[in-house]
């Protein structure tokens, strides 16, 4: 199991995690539940190699999983995606 797959397996421990390399350097992530339901997401090369973008992608997948289970995440989890101020110009 490669490092990227281990990362997603640790984050989504309730799911069977498989990754498939894409020609553009990204991956196709597949999460399969014990009931056989699966969710697939494409993660770009830039998202994999930027900790902030990877965190956003993981939070988006968590939100999608919670929505499917009808368990919407707490507002504080959604607010964490807006962590930085807009740029200012002098």
Secondary structure, 3 states (H helix, E strand, C coil): CCHHHHHHHHHCCCCEEEEEECCCCCEEEEEECCCCCEEEEEECHHHHCCHHHHHHHHHHHHHHHHHHCCCCCCHHHHHCCCCCCCCCCC
